[in-house]
């Protein structure tokens, strides 16, 4: 069952009394809302919870016609005072995120000359059948009624493409923010132990790799590459590599929820035992042996 937030705003203080009601409860409360309206309170409404509607506020009839011609005909058109309108535009039959609704509302308001201050995901619209109590609308001691027009309830025909563009833009923005969070986390010094600090070594290498591979970097692949490089260096143990991954791997808490320890241990050990690392370590040991043979015993110097 559809539910609505109903707001009753006190004129002197601007305080809003909020109620969440079903459609039947709104209808049953009509007499009480009329009394509150007669006392000078404004009455507002919006969908409760997640939904696919956005409000374009304070637009003129010409803008409504342009919206209709562009495929953004409103699901409900509300005349809030003579010549001034609010348009509830259904951009999706399915619930959308608050961020997507906010972006859609701002885009429509900007393009069609609506009120940008009202363009958000949870703005109230006026409830038709009650009077607009703003003093500037008083005529001959009376307030204008809020009127409902063209309440089709239908989704806008241009909405699917519009929503797709919005969600793609939001995905790109989130990817940029995520990358920035990773870099900031990696650049924040963490306590370690001297020049062989595995935490700082991981941080240093992760910054380099994320700058190289960009926003779409595979973070598990980053862990693997760093683990192998640390193993090859000869300066870090398996436990050191595990510590670096556990404490510094970007977003490891959300990526490996519930098994961070196991993931860090497995990655470190697999990197240590990988043929590439084993071959490198063997070649290093051989080179050290040859160097020791060339230098001869220390007592002969």
JORALIN-V924913 format. One line per field, one symbol per residue. ss: DSSP state (~ for helix, > for strand, _ for the rest). phi: phi as a letter, one per 40 degrees, with the letter a starting at -180 (. if undefined). A space follows every 10 residues. Layout:
BEGIN
ss = ???
phi = ???
END
This chain:
BEGIN
ss = __>>>>>>>_ _____>>>>> >>~~~~~~_~ ~~~~~~~~__ _>>>>>>___ >_>>>>>>>_ ~~~~~~~~~_ _____>>>>> >__>>>>>>> _____>_~~~ ~~~~~~~~~~ ~~___~~~__ ____>>____ >___~~~_>_ _>__>_>>>_ ____>___~~ ~~~~~~~~~~ ~~~~~~~~~~ ~~~~~~~___ ___~~~_~~~ ~~~~~~~~~~ ~~~_____~~ ~~~~~~~~~~ ~~~____~~~ ~~~~~~~~__ _~~~~____~ ~~~~~~~~~~ ~~~_~~~~~~ ~~~~~~~~~~ ~~~~~__~~~ _
phi = .cbbcbbbbc cccgcbcbbb bcdccccccd ccccccccch ccbbaaccgc abbbbbbfbc cccccccccc gbdccabbcc adgbbbbcbc cacbcbcccc cccccccccc cbgcccccca cbccbcccgb ccccdcccbf gbbcccbcbf ccgccccccd cccccccccc cccccccccc ccccccccdb caagcbcccc ccdcccdccc cccgccdccc ccdcccdccc cccgbbcdcc cdcccccbdd fccccbdgac dccccccccc ccccdccccc cccccccccc cccccgcccc c
END
